[in-house]
Amino acid sequence: MSLRAVSCLLLFFGLQPGCSLLKPKGQPQEEQRKSPSGGGGIELRDDDCKADLPALLPLYGMDPVDRDLLYEISRTRVVAVRLVVDACHVRIKPLDRCSLDAAYRPIVATSHHASAASDGRALFRQSPLGAPAFAARLDDEQAVLVRARESGRLSVPADASIRRGDFADGDCARATHVVRALHVGFMSVDVGPREALSNAASSFRQGGSIRIDATNLELDGKWDACDQSESRKAIAPGCDRPVAVELAALESFTDEAATSKMATQRMITIPGGVFFRGAKSGVADAPGRKLDVPTFQIDRFETTAGEYGACVRVGACTAAGSGAHCTGGVLGKEKHPINCINWLQANAYCQFAGKRLPSETEWEKAARGADGRTHPWGETWPPPRGSANLGDVRAHDLHPHWRFIEGYDDGHAGTSPVDAFDKAITPYGVSGTIGNVLEWTADFYDPKVYGATSGATRVLRGASFGDSEKEHAATYRRVAYRPAEWSMHFGVRCARTGDSTQPGSRAADELPPGESPTR
């Protein structure tokens, strides 16, 4: 049966008896990929392709030669690839002469996925690698249905020692990412009537079946082999074709073994001496006073998603949360601050890096300098352009219910790279203390005291990309949440002392009665 003909499907992980989606033997690949009869294609605009690539990147539409090469290399070696993103054109190119002489560890985990897309934006989210080709085959009244049935994944062992220097020979100068996990199984792409395929995808996800007419565009793997994988609880030949990848940016690997404590980003030394802590007036839980703080060091930038990911890969940290604006494991966000983490995760990361969380007093001194400024850039409000990633008009466009700073545009609707703001430097040279994400500190919160030794909540400092009020962007602002709570607004930066002083504030400074912290 020609793939140009209409094939009948019974979508319950299988086909209606008498129907087939198998590729005809001997038929050229180009012939198999002709457009459906009458299809003129839909327009795929650059605006349709602005979504972040998912952490688990599906391989629908991947060049078949590249897919075969990825399959062959991954059977014996850890694979390095070149990821190219040019608007709507995304390609993963496996590099045969850039790999690591180490084997993936097979993990059996069966699952199934299905979705139907009928417009350019949905098509790119569904199939980033195949969106342009699939759009050219799609009529206005049609949809593209993708299905995958996974038998498991091939993963880099958690105890593997991976260094950036291991990828230095052959084609490695072209490499951008390492395949840290290759999900394998069976995959299929079909095009047909929009409503029918949408219903089919929904039924398929729920384990039901529905009969439809559709034209197959792509097929990889053997359906029956996946039945064997489920019954035998093993990755069976034929149900081991590449269907999705998890990538790790090469820049996120250090030059030392990832299993040792990392030598991370540059730290800034904050000299010992007197500074003004708290508000000059009117803030009950942050009254102003001068105090002496010993010398300490603090990270110049917020901890990035790439740095945190290295900790996750060796099992020293748990994975950050997922959702809108979460950066952990998201391609292209390696230089953005890690967010969606709780206090326990922030503390674990700093320990992994051979550091600790700063006390809130240390954090405030690093953020405002010795002259007691309200914001890192001074006293002006609204902030000068380029001062911080705050709640601007772009964030408001994404979340219309959010307040925003009138006339302020920082260029980012969500998080930004940690080094994106050259005016966000504090007097000591620390970057981004206000904006991007709030930062966990070591201290318990008590409205009457700094450096409390117990409590139900921990202190966060700074402001996030959603904050738009002047007082929320103040260096003295105190925010408190329970240690297990996380949000897209919560991140971390680490500190280190020059002596044996333990984390936390040194002495409890008594404060007058106050209200709860800003939430």
ABEGO torsion letter per residue (X at the ends): XBAABBBBBBBBGBBBBGBBABBBBGBBAAAAABBBBGBAEBBBBAAAAABBBBABBBABGBBAAAAAAAAAAAAABBBBBBBBBBEABBBBBBBAABBBBBBBBBBBBBBBBBBBBABAAAAAAABAAAAAAAAAABBAABBBBBBBBBAEBBBBBAABBBBAAABABEAAAABABBBABBBBEBBBBBBBBAAAAAAAAAAAAAGBBBBBBBBBABBBEBAAAAAAAAAAGBBBBGAABBABBBBBBAAABBABBAABBBBBBBBBBBBBEBBBBEBABGBAABBBBBBBBBBBBBBABBBBAAAAAAAAAAGABBBBBBEBGBABGBBGAAABBBBGBBAAAAAAAAAAAGBBBBBAAAAAAAAAEAAGBABAAEABOBBBBGABBBBBAAAAAABAABBBBBGBBAGBABBBBAAABAAABBAAGBBGABEGBBBBBABBBBAABBGBABEABBBBBEBBAABABAAAABAABBBBBBAABBBAABBBBBBBBABABBBEBABBBBBBBBBBBBX
